[in-house]
Amino acid sequence: MQTTLREARATLVPDLSGPHGPLPPLLLVLTVVTGLVDAFSYLALGRVFVANMTGNVVFLAFSLAGSSGFSVSASVLALAAFVVGAAAGGRLVLVMPGQRARLLLAVTTVQVVLVAGASVLGATVDLPAQGAARGGLIVLLGLAMGGQNAVVRRLGVPDLTTTVLTLTITGMAADSALGGGRSGKVGARLLSAAAMFLGALAGAALIGHGHPDATLLCAVVALVVVAGALMPFRSATARWAQAS
């Protein structure tokens, strides 16, 4: 238990001179954003994810098999938008090699614009959205999450992917004493799962109480917080900020 608490504390309050500087808690905030955004997309846009592409591949298979309640066009559009966003994020990585702080700040700033645009659009239409409005929301959010994934992947902070929890939970179990390992890094991994859970819970609660527009607004606020926290480090020369 003490080891778990130490790991959790090191993730929430990291050593700024360490290999990842302030990135771990900021990536946890982005994980909360993922939960919020996917709650909105699934519940307010109709069984489609904009961050969890595994789900969309499965949903696409369901819809092609004739299962009701799923949409081929929505799943394909989400996949396409995510891929374009990830490709743009990859280009951004090439433009800013070895500049982790500026890289995350840049993609988060773009996300603020995209998610804010989706928030405005969502506030002007009836939800669950249909037709062009639904497509527009999927594209804006898919682009934002694809870019985030590409950049976070390049940052390479262990166990904080901001979207994929399957490998995180697998690692926690397989590396534990029960799985024959010495340490499952439970503290950091539990925080990652908890952040996703809390984001999805908050998003679902807001939508369930008739405030779907507030879900994306909360995501925008969280992204602004991340961008604001990174601003002082945009020209940092610390090892974590410049690591490739």
Salt bridges, closest charged atoms under 4 A:
ASP159 OD1 - ARG189 NE 2.89
ASP175 OD2 - ARG189 NH1 3.35
